[in-house]
């Protein structure tokens, strides 16, 4: 028997047949896989009433009916807890992605800590166990090694909790906001499953380059009797050369992270940093793609701010974090890593919400100087550069450093400066340029510390990480509203009808940028001549419409490239 039931129903077999003969309007679904790293499907749990759950193995003869009648049914709302993962598991079964709800996304819209499903079950009077608890109890390393009845009950309970949580959150969150955000579940899933084509010749070139660099820096360190891959040896070696490094919190060894090593004047600290950099480039961003035709990822909305992030589904899957592929990883003569990602149709179209986070800061703070710069299409980094004498790169670092933490030491670290008095003078000058932005950022810190959360422009409440200390909490109070609002602007863009029409060639979303495969001429996109601009005039220009989608000026830059990098 590979179908199981859990719950109070006196006629589970009859209920099961009813489920398949008359699919419900809404049903919760949970998937069970071989392990965390092996996401091969074992079976699914189903619950339509919040009390009774069914589990069916993927090997059962009726599983095909479940796929046809439930999983692929666009008229039934499928409720998952962490939909991106379950939809990745069900990708091979062509499960419907157009009518999806996600109780994890709903949970994230409350300014409360987001707990595990087994913890959230408390709020709906249910109980379920984590997979780790069950595997430890039965002394197995994979879910597939659990007894069938144990795995089935766990999956049934999870689907019951998920269904009950949907009703609970529907009464406790801003459902208008949720329904506005909900289409992104489908949009990200559509993009994720398409992947990016890989240039294996470029990857081999990159691999050779970085392995040679790793070997060179390793030899330089080995000649000094130190293994650069060993933090303990690195700490002892640098200390023996007269460098000061603090002890770790446990006091067991010296702290040798990049943040501390980059401040040392010892040339060997920079040899070690170069070893780490090139080793990471090769092992993280090149080696995993060798031999693959395409690179895949799983796009999902981040926990606290909603901002999209890119993850892998399991070590045995080709999914990788593509958003973290370095934009400027090249040092010296290094070839571009992003250059290994190429279009199927010869050209990428890159749509970029230009300087999105700084424009959001201007809007949220209503800093008139910033607003005027952006409305005039001037370069804000160049503006700061001219008034500070910094290079454009340092001016850019200063502008962004302000959003991520405004104290002198943080900005000094961001600029890699050691002269704190010079940093203080620089910040004072920056404040005179953008006084209202500074005031707003400081007000956000006070507000965040007093209430424990901050909000986006649309009103999404974002819990601050109290557990990580006051300094980090202050930094998040500054950045969360900006980051969260910037993502809301991206949602406005990605749910715009003319962009939706191009989703089948959209390959990736990275921060402020959409990457499409093929030539997309924005000016040729369909336009409704009855639309009006912010000033009430008829809109006949697509880019003007795109620039005002979120209610303030956020222009769309378009670039055509033969490679991502």
N, C-alpha and C positions, 0 to 999 in steps of 0.2 A: 504494500500500500504506500503510495507516494503522495497522497493528499491527506492533510490533517486539519483538525478544527480545534479552536480554543475559545471558550466563552459559554454563556448560560443558555444558549438556544437548545430547546428540546428536540428540534428536527434539523440538525446541521446538514444532512444530505439533501433535504428538500431546499434549504436555504442556498446551498451550493448550486443546485440546478437553476434556481430562480435568479441567482447572480449572473449566470451565463445566458439564460434565456431573456432576461430583462435587465440589461446593464443599468446600474444606478446613475443618477446625475453626478454624484461625487463619490470617489472611492480612494482610500489610502493604499499606497503600495510601498512595500519594503523589499529590498533585494538582499540575498545572502550570497556571498562569494567564497571562493576557496580560502582566501586569506586577504590581508591588507594589501600585500604586494601582487597577489595573483587574483585579478578581479573576474575570473571565469565564473559565470553564473551557476549557482547550485539550485536556486529556487526563489519564488517570490511569495510574499505575504500580502493578503488582501483583506480590507475591512471597509464596509460601507456604513455601519451604524455606530461605531465607537464602542461596541461591546463584544462582537463576535469576529474572530479572525480566522482566515483560512490560509493554509500553506500548501503550495504545490511544487513538487520538484520539476526541474526543467526536463527530466527524463520521462515524466508521466505522459501517457498518450493524450490526455486532455490539455496538456500545456499549450499545444497549438491553438486550441480554442480560446485559452486565456489571452494569448498573443493577439489573435484576430478580433476577439469580442471586447476585450478590456484594454490591453496595452496599446493597440493601434487605433482605438476608437477616439476620433476627434470630438465627439459629442459628450463624452464623459470626462469630467475634471479629475485628473490624476493628482493626488496629493502625496508628495514625497517629503521626507525630512532630509534636507541636503540633496535637492534635485540634481545638481550637476553630476554628483557621483553616481546616483542611480541611473540617470540617463546615459552616462558613459558606459555603465555595465550593460544596459539594454540596447546599446547602439546596434549590435549585430542583429537584433530582432526588429529593427525599424520601428521602434516604439514611437507613438505620436508625441510631438514636442510642442504642439500648438495650444493645448489646453492643459496647462500645468500649474499647480500650486505648490508652494514650498513652505512648510511650517518653520524651517530654520530661518528663512528670509523674514517671515512674519515675526519671529522671536527677536530678530535683530532690529526691529522697528520700535521696540520698547527700550527706554533708557535703563536697562537692567543687565546684569551679567548674563551672557548666553551660556547656559550649561549644556551638559550632554543630554541625550534623549532620556536616559534612565533617570536623570535628575529632574528634567522637565515633567516627567510623568506624574510627579507629586501634585502639580497644579491641576491635574484633571482626575485625581483620585485613582490613578492606575499605577502599576508597577512593572518594570522590566529590568533585565540584567544586561550589563555590558558583555560583549563577546569575550573580552579579556577575562572577566570573572568566570565565565563558563569554561573557557579553555583551561584556566588554572585549576578549576575544580575537577575537571576530567583529565588533567595532565596531558593535554594535546597542544600542538603548535599551530594547527590549522582548523578552521571551522568545518572543513570537510571531514575531519576525523571525529567530530562529535556524533553521538547517537542520533539517529534520525528524529526521534521524538523530542529530544532536547533542542535541536536546531529548529524544528518546526514550531515548537512552543515559543521560542525566543522571537522568531520572525512574526508569528501571529500577534504576540504581545506588542512588538514594535509597530505593527500596522494599526493596531487598536489605539495605541497612544497617539500615533500620528493623526489618525482621524479625529480623535477627541481634541487634540491640540488645535486643529484647524478651527473648530467651533469656539474654543476658548479664546484664541487670538482674534477671531473675527469680531468678538465683542469687546476687545481691549486695545486694539490698535486703530490708527487712522486708515480705514479701508480704502478711502479715496486715494491716498498716497500709495498704498499697496497695489491697487489696481492700475495706477499709473506706471508703477515700476515693474509689475508682473510680466509684461511682454519681453523684458530683457532676459528672462529665463530661457525663452525660446530662441531669441536672437543670438545669445551667446552660444547656445547649443548648436545652432546652425553653423555659426562661424567655426566653432571648435572642431567639428567633424570633417571640415574641408581640408585643413592642413596647408602647409607651404612646401613648395618644391625645393629640393636641395641640390646644390651643385657639388657633386662629390670631388671633382677636380680641385675646386677651391678648398674644400674641407681637407683634402690630403695635403695641399700646400700649407694650410694653416697648421695642421697637425705637425708637419715636419718643422716648421718655423718655431713653434712653441716648445716642442720637445728639445730642440737644439738649445734654446734659451734656458730651459730648465736644467739641462745637463751642464751648461756653462756655469750657472750660478751655484749649482750643487757642488761642482768641482772647486770653485773658489772657497766655499764654506768648508768642504772636506779638507782642503789644504790647511785650514786653520784648526782642524780637529773638532768641528762642530757639525752636527746633522741639522740642516735648516728646517727639516720637517718635524723636529722635536722641540716643542715649546720649552721643556725643562732644560734641554741642552742650550738652547738659544738664550734663555734667561741667565744661566750660569756663565756662559761665555761672554755675553755683553757686560755683565756685572764685573767680571774679572778684568775687563778693559776700562773700568772706571766709570761706567754708565750707571745712572740711578734708575731703577725700576721699582715700582711699589709691589708689595706683597698682595697676593690674591686674598679674597675675603676670608678664606679658610686658613690663610697663612702657610699653605703647603708649598707654594712656589711663587716665583716672580711673574708679574703680569707682562706678557709679551705680545699683546694684541697690536694691530696696525696703528691704532690711535696713539699708543705710547711710543712705538718704535719710530714713527714718522717725525717725532719731535726731537729725537736724538741726533747729534751732529756726527756721531761715529759713522764713517763710510760703510762699515760692515753691517750696520743696521739696515742700510738701504740696499745692500746686496741681498740680505735676507728678505726684505720686502719685495724686491724684484723676483726672487725665487718664488715667493708665495703668489705674486700676481700672475706670472707666466704659468705656474703649475695649476692655478685655479682656472685660467682661461682654457687650458688644454683639457683638463679633466671634467670641467662643468659645461663648457660651451662648445666643445669640438668633438671630443671622443664619443659622447652619447649618440651623435648623428652619423658617425661613420658607417657606411654601408646601407643607409636608409634612403629610400626614394623621396619620402616626405617627412616633414616635422609636424607633430600634432601637439595640441595642448588642451586643457580643460579650463575655459574661462568661467569665472564665477564672481559674484559680488562680494567684496570684502566685508568682514564682520562689522566693524564699528562705523565706517564712513560710507560704505556701499561701493567705494571705488573698485573697479574691476581688477582682479588679479588672475594670474595664469599659473596653473599647477599641473603636476603630473598625477595620473590616476593610480599608478602603482609601478613598482620597479620593473615588472615584467611587461609593461605597456610602453608604446613609443611616445606617449605624452611627456612633454617637458615644459618647464617654465620658459615661455618664449618672450615674455615681457622683460625678463632680466638679461636677455642677450645684450651685451654692452653696446651702447651707441658709439662710444669713443674709447674702445678698449685698446686701440692701436697706440703703440709707443714706438717712435722712431720709424723704422721701415716695415713695421708689422702690417700685414694685409687686414682689411676689414673683416671682422667675424660676421657681421650682418650681411656682408656681401655674398655669403654662401647661400642665402635665401633668395630664390629667384622666382619670377612669375611664370605661369603656364602659358600666358598669352603675350610674352615678350616685353611687357611694360607693367609696372606698378603705378597706380594712381594713389597718391598719399593726400588725404584730406586732414588738415591740421587746424584745430581751434587755437589759433596763434596766441602764445603766452597766456594760456587759459587761466592758470591760478593767479597770476598777477592782475589780470583783468577782473577776476572774481574779487580779489582783495579791494580793488578800486571801487567795485560796486557795493560790496558789503560795508566798507568804511565810508563811502561817499567822499573820498579824498579827491578834491577838485583838481589838484595838480595832476594826479594819476589819470583821472578821467579825461582831462584835456589832452594829455599825451597820447592816450589810446584812440580818442576820437579823431585826432589829427594823423593817425597812423604813423606816429613817430616810434623810434626804438627806445624803450625805457632804459635798457642797459646802456645804450649810447648816451642817453641823457645824464645818467648817473656818472658815467665815465668822464664826461666833459667837466662835471662839477666837482670831481674828487681827485682827478689825476690818476685813477686806477686804470689798469687794462680793462678791456671789455669783459674778459672772463672773470676778473675779480669783482667788477661791478655787478655782473650777473650773480656771482656767488653771494655778494652782499645782499642783493635784493631777495634772493631765495632764502638765505640764511635768516633774514628778518622774520620770515613766516615760520621757520622751524625752531626758533628759540632766540630771543632778542638780547640775552645778557652778553656782556663783554667777552667772557671766556668762550662761550659757544660760538660767537662770531669769529673770534680769534682762531679757534680750532677749524672753523669752516673755511677761513681764508689761509690757514696754515701760517699764521703770524704769531710771534712770541712777544712783541712789544704791545702790551695791553693799553698803555697810555695813548699810543697811536690809534689803536682800535677805538678807544673812547672818543677821540677827536673825530674819527671817521663817522661814528654813529651819530654824534651830535650834528654833524653836517648833513647826514642823511635825514635826520629828523626834521631839520628846517625845510628840506625839500618836500617831505610828505608828512606833515604834522598830524593830519586826521587819521591816516593809516596807522601811525604809531599809537595814537590814543585808542583807536578801535582794538588793536592787538592787545594793549595793556588792559582794556576793559574786558576783553574776552578771558584773559587770565583770571581776573577777579571774579567774573561771573562763573567760570568753570569751577574754581575752587569753592565758591559758595554753594552751588547747587549740584555739582558732581557731573554735569553734562552741559553740552553746548548744542546749538541747532544750526541747520543749513538754511539757505535762503527760502526753501520751501517748507521749512519747519520740522524736518527730521531731527529727532533728539538722539544725540550720540553720547553714550556713557564714556567718561574719561577713565583711564587706567590708574585708579588710586593705588593699586598694589605695587606700582613701579616707582613710587616716590613723587614728591611734590614737584621737583624740577621737570620730570618727564610729563607730569600732569599739566603743568603750565604750558609746555611746548605743544602738547596735544590740544589744549584749549585754544591756542592760536591757530593751529593748522587744520584741525578737524572741520571747522565750518568752511574753510577754503577748499580743502580736498573734497569734502562731501558735496559742496555746491558745484564744484568743477565737474564731478561725476554726473550730477543732475543735468548740467548743460550737455554732457555727452549723451545722456538718455534722450534729451530733447532732440538732438541731432539724429541718433540712431533709430528713433521711433518715428521720424519724419517720413511721410509716405514715399517721397522720391528716393530716400536712402534705403528704405525697406525693399524697394524694387531691385536694389543692387546687392542684397544680402548674399545671393548665391555666388557672387564673385568677391565678397568681403572676406579676407583671409585672417585679419588680426585687428584687435583694438589695443593700442598701447598708450595709456595716459590720455593725451589730448589728440591722438592720431588714429585715423582709420586707414587701413591698407587694403586697396582693392586690386584685383588681378585683371588687368586690361586697361584700355584707355577710357576713362569716364570724363566726359566734358560737362562740367557743372552747368555751364550756360545753356546746354541743350536739354537739361532736365525739365520735366513738365512743370508748368507754372499756372496757378489759378489767378487770372487777371483781376478777380474781385478782391484779392487780399489787399490789405492796407498796411502801410508802414507805421512805425511808432507815432509819427506825426499825423497819421490819418490820410496820407496820400496813397494812390494806387501803386502797387508794387509790380514792376515789370522786369526786375532783375533778380535772378535766382540767388546770387551771392548776397544781395541785400536782405532777402528773406531769411537766408541761413544765418546771417550775422545777428538777426534780432529774434531768433527762435526762443531764447530764454528771457527776453524782456530787456536785455541790455546788450551793448555792442560787443560782439565776440566774432570777429571776421574769420572766414574759412579760407585758409591758404591751400592751394592745389599745386602739387608737384608731380612730375612724371619721371620715373627712374627705371633703369633696367635691372637694378638689384635693390634689395632693401637697404643695404648699407650705403 
